[in-house]
Amino acid sequence: MEKEKIIPKFMRAKQLAQHLGIGLSTVWLYAKQGKITPKKASDRVTLFEVAEVEKALLGAWYENVLY
């Protein structure tokens, strides 16, 4: 029996890059371009909402998988 992978609601940029299989610089590029929205938890910590990022980057395909 395979264990289900628990995905956190928020991830830091490095975790998000690994989760999506993209480079860290690509995460920051997408944030700069406005494709994804970073959320500041503190002066030195930036988080991304995983569901929002997946929806923004995967678009209609993501919607079809969920519903």
C-alpha positions as CSV (number, residue, x, y, z in Angstrom):
1,M,0.0,0.0,0.0
2,E,1.4,3.4,-1.1
3,K,1.5,6.2,1.4
4,E,-0.2,9.4,0.3
5,K,2.1,12.4,0.2
6,I,0.9,15.2,2.4
7,I,1.4,18.6,0.8
8,P,1.6,21.6,3.0
9,K,-0.7,24.6,2.4
10,F,2.3,27.0,2.2
11,M,5.9,26.4,1.0
12,R,9.0,28.5,0.8
13,A,10.5,29.1,-2.6
14,K,13.1,26.3,-2.4
15,Q,10.4,23.7,-1.4
16,L,8.1,25.0,-4.1
17,A,10.7,24.6,-6.7
18,Q,11.4,21.0,-5.7
19,H,7.6,20.3,-5.6
20,L,7.0,21.7,-9.1
21,G,10.3,20.3,-10.6
22,I,11.5,23.8,-11.6
23,G,14.5,25.9,-10.6
24,L,14.6,28.2,-7.7
25,S,15.3,31.2,-10.0
26,T,12.2,30.2,-12.0
27,V,10.0,30.5,-8.9
28,W,11.3,34.1,-8.3
29,L,10.9,34.9,-12.0
30,Y,7.3,33.8,-11.9
31,A,6.8,35.9,-8.8
32,K,8.4,39.0,-10.5
33,Q,6.2,38.5,-13.6
34,G,3.1,38.3,-11.4
35,K,2.3,34.7,-12.4
36,I,2.4,33.6,-8.7
37,T,1.9,35.7,-5.6
38,P,4.5,35.6,-2.7
39,K,3.2,36.2,0.8
40,K,5.6,37.7,3.4
41,A,5.5,35.9,6.7
42,S,8.2,38.1,8.1
43,D,11.1,40.3,6.8
44,R,13.1,37.3,5.9
45,V,10.5,34.6,5.2
46,T,8.4,34.5,2.0
47,L,5.8,31.8,1.5
48,F,3.7,30.7,-1.5
49,E,0.3,29.1,-1.2
50,V,0.7,25.8,-3.0
51,A,-2.9,25.4,-4.3
52,E,-2.8,29.0,-5.7
53,V,0.5,28.4,-7.4
54,E,-0.6,25.1,-8.9
55,K,-3.8,26.6,-10.2
56,A,-2.0,29.6,-11.7
57,L,0.7,27.6,-13.4
58,L,-1.2,24.5,-14.4
59,G,-4.5,26.3,-15.2
60,A,-7.3,24.3,-16.8
61,W,-5.5,21.0,-16.5
62,Y,-5.4,21.5,-12.7
63,E,-9.1,22.3,-12.5
64,N,-10.0,19.1,-14.4
65,V,-7.9,16.9,-12.1
66,L,-9.5,18.4,-8.9
67,Y,-13.1,18.4,-10.0
